[in-house]
Amino acid sequence: MMGAGPVPIPARVAAANSIVINHLGDTMSQIIEQVKQMSGYVFQTRSSRILGVAGPGSAAMEMAVANLIEPGDKCLCVCNGFFSNRLAEMAERNGADVIRHQVQAGQAASTELVEQSLAEHRPRILTIVQGETSNTVCNRTLAEICKAAQRYNCLIIVDAVCTLSTMPLNMDEWGIDAIITGGQKGLSSIPGVSLVAFSQKAWQRITDRKSPMKHWCLDAKLADQFWYQKAYHYTAPVSGVLAIHEALRLICNETLPARFSRHLRSSMALQAGIEAMGLALYVQPQHRLNSVVGISLPDNIEGAALLHCMSSHYRVEISGSFGARIVRIGQMGEQSRAHNIFRTLHALGASLASLGAVVDVPAGVSALEKSLQAFDQQTQFPVPAPMDALSA
Ligand SMILES: *Cc1c(COP(=O)(O)O)cnc(C)c1O
């Protein structure tokens, strides 16, 4: 499972997912307390409103959008691709006056251009993805874009489904008002339980709402009853909550600095191997996402044939694309381990060769190994921080 999600899960997460407990008992309320506490570390926030959602990452997106937008609100949506456009579509469906800030294909959003749009339109809300999984672009200046949005007194919704816990994201320091994540990508948990964190300001906006929420399941104030008041909203997906609890615990044990370092080491080595094999990466380094790596297909190769060959001959699953002539390899959670990238790079190279592409597989594997070694020589792995540590 080396595609753009779902990603493999640790055995302990699978074991946690096999249990059903009382959704309103004492054990569950302890689990919920710990999920909120550990999520605070992973989101880097002291927010007192972290809510779980029974549903995909998209349900968390919809929860953030539907609760923060009231009909007629101006909403600036930074659109880099498929998932950032989904946020815009959700905002429209919730009655917002949506302005799409279109970013050039294959590029990260420019802070200056977003700031111009902010000045021109004075939106009430900004939506943006940290990583655009669909075309492997990363909005690398997200921190600066958030600062700019704050200057225009604009609420900021960030989609971190594929990036959370794979690269730095500091909710409080960057002034983000809502962060969305799913279970099955960066967190290496199961699909179906997602998380949203709201800032104080965002929560105030939600409690001050004039128009009623049309969604019952996604109503943040109703979800708050379960997540903060030990009361019934709907039957929580207990097994999935136990799974995400275990996934978060493993992240806290690993610590964020060590986890970011592991992801960077693995993704850079994979990228070096792909290039040394004679293939081109789709996005330029300064715009490139490391959590999902996009590879341009050689002219004579069809993506579907490549995916089929890798799956049937090598039992390695990677992802196709949403339009561009690329295939995508995930580097999220358990995918970012040396044994997984060696096997994937070999399967990619051998499959391409068997389909008639000119690739140098030994050179690729050698570059991968060299990149791992070079990283280990340069980098001292950080000392694990205490579990509740927030970055200074
Ligand atoms: C996968 C993904 C989503 C959607 O998650 P689902 O669980 O498929 O609904 C949203 N945003 C980004 C950036 C993603 O990578």
The ligand as an SDF file (V2000), in Angstrom:
LIG
                    3D

 15 15  0  0  0  0  0  0  0  0999 V2000
   -7.2770   12.4760    0.8830 C   0  0  0  0  0  0  0  0  0  0  0  0
   -7.4580   13.9040    1.0370 C   0  0  0  0  0  0  0  0  0  0  0  0
   -8.7120   14.4510    1.3240 C   0  0  0  0  0  0  0  0  0  0  0  0
   -9.9680   13.6420    1.4010 C   0  0  0  0  0  0  0  0  0  0  0  0
   -9.9150   12.6160    2.3180 O   0  0  0  0  0  0  0  0  0  0  0  0
  -11.0360   11.4590    2.2390 P   0  0  0  0  0  0  0  0  0  0  0  0
  -10.7620   10.6480    3.4620 O   0  0  0  0  0  0  0  0  0  0  0  0
  -10.8080   10.7420    0.9640 O   0  0  0  0  0  0  0  0  0  0  0  0
  -12.3470   12.1230    2.2540 O   0  0  0  0  0  0  0  0  0  0  0  0
   -8.7970   15.8120    1.4920 C   0  0  0  0  0  0  0  0  0  0  0  0
   -7.7270   16.6040    1.3790 N   0  0  0  0  0  0  0  0  0  0  0  0
   -6.5010   16.1150    1.0950 C   0  0  0  0  0  0  0  0  0  0  0  0
   -5.3500   17.0540    0.9970 C   0  0  0  0  0  0  0  0  0  0  0  0
   -6.3330   14.7520    0.9240 C   0  0  0  0  0  0  0  0  0  0  0  0
   -5.1140   14.2780    0.6570 O   0  0  0  0  0  0  0  0  0  0  0  0
  1  2  1  0
  2  3  1  0
  2 14  2  0
  3  4  1  0
  3 10  2  0
  4  5  1  0
  5  6  1  0
  6  7  2  0
  6  8  1  0
  6  9  1  0
 10 11  1  0
 11 12  2  0
 12 13  1  0
 12 14  1  0
 14 15  1  0
M  END
$$$$
